[in-house]
């Protein structure tokens, strides 16, 4: 419950830049600008605010599938982990 509350607060604060969705299967989804480094940075910050050490990125896809891979807005599915990921 606390993790969800922290993620929701983070989502409200950064609503103009990103959108974080908490899924029912212990994963979360974040919508962001293009870039693997952007995704890793955002997911790590979300998880740290939720009291975890880091994040594990499961997948990243384009929001608009008609665009070339790695362009436009992207959606990253991730989960928070207790130990930092390399």
N, C-alpha and C positions, 0 to 999 in steps of 0.2 A: 504494500500500500504506500509506504513512504517513497519508494523508488518511483512509482507512478506519479506521485505528487510533485516530486522534484523535477521529473521529466516534463510534466505539464507546465510548471512554472518556467522552466527553461524555454519551452516552446512559446509561451506567451511573450517572454522578453525578446526573443529573436524572431518573432512572427514575420517581420518584414523581409528577413533574409532567408530563412529556412523554415521548413515544416517538419516536425517530428510526430510520427504516429506510433503509438504503442500497440503492438499486435497481441493477440491472445496466446501465442505460442512461444513466449519468452524471447521474442525478437522485437526490434523496433525498426521503423523505416524513416529515413530522413530525405527530404527533397533539397537539393543544393545546386550550386553552379558547377560547371565542369571541372574535373580534376580529381585524381586519386588522392593527392595530398590534402585537398580540401575535404574530401570525404573522411579521411583518417583523422584529421584535426577535429572536425565537427563531432564525429562519433566518439572520439576520446573525451572531448570536453563534456558531452552529454552524460557519458558514463561516470566521469569523475564527479560531476554535480550530483549524480544519483548515489554516490558513495562507493563506487567500484573503482578498480585500478586502471582499467583500460577497456578497449572494445575489440571485437572480432568481426571483421566485415565478411558477410556471407555472399552478397552479390551487389553489383552496381549495373544499372541499365539506364538507357535514355528514357526520359519521360515521353518524348515524341519518337516512336520507333521508326518514323520515316527519315529522320536525320541520320547522318553518318555516325558511326560509333564514336563515343567520346565527345560529342558536341551538344550544345544546348543544355537545358536543365537535366539533371540526373537524379535517380532514386537509388539510394543505397539501403540495403537491408543488413542489419547488424545485431549483435547481442553484446551485452556488457559482461565482462569477466572479472574475476577477483584478482587475477595476476596479470601484469602488463604483458602485452603481446609484442614480439619483436618488430 
